Amino acid sequence: MLYIDHPVSPGTYKLHPGHEDFTSSPDGTTWPAHPLELWPPRGSLSLREWRISGDISRDAAGHLYVTWDTQTSGGDIGWLSCSADGGRHWSSPVRVTPDHGNAMHNVEVAGEARGSPT
């Protein structure tokens, strides 16, 4: 499961910029106490763009692919990372948006043949 984790201030419930987290369950009822935060040094997910960020897919070989969109001082950036071991380890993210503007990027992924994200 890929989800957005926005920290919340206790008492005020104010949301703060967050990150994508990945977790998995062997049976759908037991979940790890600490999900894996995906690449926080690459930037955070702003509160304004939370609704367009994050996608997960699996290809025919079982490789997982995730995308997300971060906002940094250098602009809005879309990322892709993959895992060949069920999400225990992830590749270094690859930037998938070529520009350096501030436009929001809706990045999605779909697994195809073995080892081939689209």
N, C-alpha and C positions, 0 to 999 in steps of 0.2 A: 504494500500500500504506500502510495506517495501522498503526502499531505502538507499543507502550509502550516507552519508553527509561528504564530505571532505572539510574542510575550505579552502578558497582560499585567498591568499594575494592580497589586492587591488593594482593595478598598475602593479605588476609583474606576477599576475595570478599563482603563485606557489601554488601547492597543498600540503596539510599537512595531516598527519594521521587523520582518521575520525572515525565515529561511524554509527551504523544502526539507522535509524529513522523510526517510524511508524506513519501513518496518515490515516484518512478515510474521505469519503465524503458521505453525505446522497443522493446526486443526481448526482455525477460525475462531477459537475461543480463548486461547492462551497467547498473550502478546508480550514481547520483551518490555522491561521497565524503561529502557533507554533506547529510543530509536536513533538511527544514524542521521546526523545533520549533514546534508550534502553541500560541500564546498562553500562554507560561509565566507572565506576570504575573497570570493568572486563578486561579492556585493549582496545586498539584502533585497527582500521583496517589499516594496513600498505598500502603504495602506491604500493608495489610490488604484494601483494596478493588481491587487490581489486576485481579482476575478479572472484574469487571463493567464495566470501563471501555473505551470506544471502540467505534465502529461507523462504517462507511463505506458510502455508497450513491451511485448515479447515477440521475438522472431521464432521461426520454425525450429531452431536449435535450442531454444529456451533462454537465449540471452535477453537480458532486460535493458531497456533504453528509457532514459528520462530526459525531459526538457524542462527548462524554467527560464524565467525572465527576471533580470536584476536591474536595479537602478543604482548607478554609481556617479561619482563626480564626472566621469568620462562619458556619461550618457546611458541610455537604455540598451541592455545587451541580452540576447537570447543564447542559451547554452544547451549542449547535449553531452550526456555522459552515459556509459554503458557498463554492464556487469555480466560476467560469464559464470558467476558462482552463486546465483540466486539473490544477489544484493548484499552479500557480505563485504565485497570490495567493489569499488567503482573506478572507472578510468578517470584520468584528469579531464576536466570539462573542455570541450571544444566550442569556441564561439561560432554560432551559426547565423548571426546577423552581421552583414558587412558594413553597415554605416555606423556613424558615431553621433547620431542625432538623439533627441529626447522622445521620439515617437514610441508609443507602446508597441511591443512585439508579441503577437500571439503565436507562441511556438508549440507545435504539436509533433508527435512522432507516431509512426506505425511500423511495426516489425514486418518484414517480408520473408524472403528466403534466408537461409542460414547466414547470420552475420551481416545483414543488409538493412539498416534503418532507412526510412524515407521521411 
